[in-house]
């Protein structure tokens, strides 16, 4: 047999949790890792040529040198597509001892042999990595149009 006090106790617990257990939703905490690692600034790209005549895209950027929490940057590239999944990691760029970082892209896909159309849209994104193992805010995409010669 059931205990006659079981149902009133269960009802009391349910009503208590219903009334006292519901509080106002709390705001999400702001992500601190975006501000701990210095952001990528002045992301630029320039098309040129190497001494052997190969086409080269030079990607340069700056960062806040007062913030010492930077270890490296992940450089990613996408061809003709800006979807997040289309970006392919190219290289990890270490923090230089002096000056600002850069990357020289001379891959086969940006040479004339890799062209299907009259131009090629190349997109770069830089993701900073902090010295304390936090990842910073990714840069805005850099769009470079490479024309067939």
Order of alpha helices (4+ residues) and beta strands (2+ residues): alpha-alpha-beta-beta-beta-beta-beta-beta-beta
